[in-house]
């Protein structure tokens, strides 16, 4: 009897603590009058495009979805575990011939990007560990950062975007730069033989953004930039709770507007998040220069609550609509049904000339994660 009562009191205490934490979170959000503190930039910014023209071998890290359940009250715990492993990996490879030069994040930094307190308390201190290690960091926006409205004047979007710029202003290309779309969280940079484009998939139907991206791709020197990488939050294909039989507006817009543009310009790699798991899709297609492929990674294991597999999307209409390009889509790596079997992780993207090799690094209890029956896979050039 005593042990039963003891267990009762323990459970009651845990529930009480949870209720208090939830109330404090709500109170922090509703009373949020803080100003966003900018992320401290690395001491050495990413070199200019011209300065790295001859670089053809390096690595970078991609990950996404770092939001936590207690954003605004404590530092993000799971994100901190991911960051600790990331920093150990960066340090271990700094003196090799394959150093990690920058990090890209595909969105959902915090639970609610309208809250300055959530950014200041929970997220920015984690990113400051990365920039203190002199690693440039680039964030695309997710739906939790700027909310879900496709209207540019929506008040929630405006507030979230204001906070995004305040936090990241010292990290991304300056306003007025030819590599930044003014007023949008949309920008690009080149490093070595690789061009990286980050954009806002919440407004994937926005013509101003789409035309800017089109012009960036049309103006590229493809003799230099043999690899083009796109980063955004929403995947074109996925099999988690946001995908499968559920086709969100943004996924439909990605399929209709962006995938044809990416095929036209031979974009090699699409890095996304939104689903808190890891999966890998390959789209093969043919044009007048031969047969090509776009590899889409869904990597949302940066610290947010984990998701599981829900089912395959029906891509028959997509394939039929793109029959002229002989499009075929393969699901190379599927996530597990049980969310707990899809660990927090990040991806090291190794660039060696036109060859790209992907290395998935699981964190903490997922340290043995091997989605390809190993930790790595090479993308055919």
Secondary structure, DSSP 8 states (H G I E B T S, - for coil): -HHHHHHHHHHHHHHHHHHHHHHHHHHHHHT-----------SS----TGGGTT--EEEEEEE-----TTTTTS--HHHHHHHHHHHHHHHHHTTSSS-EEEEEE-S--SS-TT-HHHIIIIIHHHHHHHHHTT-EEEE---HHHH-S---TT-HHHHHHHHHHHHHHTTTS--TT-TTEETTTTEEEEEETTEEEEE--GGGTT-HHHHHHHHHHHHT--TTT--EEEEE-SS-SS--STTSTT---HHHHHIIIIIHHHHHHTT--EEEE-SSSSEEEEEEEEEETTEEEEEEEEEE--SSS-----------HHHHHHTGGGT-EEEEEE---SSGGGS--EEEEEEEETTEEEEEEEE-GGGTT--TTSSSEEEE--
